[in-house]
Amino acid sequence: MEDYSKRAKEQWGQIAQYQEFEEKTKGVSDTQQKDVINRFMLIFTEFGKIKELDTSCDTETVKNFV
């Protein structure tokens, strides 16, 4: 993760959006960042399961899955 952060700062550190990101996240610990990443991965895992659903299933099945 540190390599990615370093490359991101080198590539985009001069733009306003990156500077805004740094300002918003400067008080966030590594543990908190890892927690957020893990929660996003859980969401993406669920999306992957939805992708595998039979497209002919009814709306109620999808609602119950989500």
N, C-alpha and C positions, 0 to 999 in steps of 0.2 A: 504494500500500500504506500509505503514511503517513496518508492521509486516512481509510482504513478503521480503522487502529489508533487514531487520535485519536477517531473516532466511537465505537468499541467501548469505549474507556476512559471517555468521557463517559457512555455509556449503562449500562455494567456495571461500572465501576471500583470501585463500593462493595460489590459482592457478593464473598463468600468465594471462589467459583470463579475469578473473574477475578484476584483477588489471588494465588491459588495459581498460576494460569497465569503471571502476571508473575514470580513468584518462580522458577518452573521455567525460564523462558526468558530471564532477565536476562543470562546470560552468552553467549547465542547471537548471533552476528554477523548482519548483513544478508545476507551471502553464504551463510551456513548456512541462514537462513530461506528464501532463494530456492531453494536446493538442495532443501530439503524440499518446498516447493511444487511444484517441477518434477517431483520423484519421484512426488508424489501425482497430478499431471496425467498422468504416464505410466500409472499404475495405472488412473485413470479412463478413459483412452483404450482400454486393454485391455478394461475392462468394457463400453465402448461397442461394441467389436468382438464381444464375446460376445453382447451384446444382439441384434446383427444376424444371429447364426447361425440356421440353420434349426432350429426347435424339434424337428423329427423326427430330428435327428442323434443318433447313438449316444453313449453315455457316454465311450467311448474317444476319440472326436473331440474332445470337450470337454476331457478330461484332457490330450490332446496340445496343445491350443490354449493352455491355462493353463500 
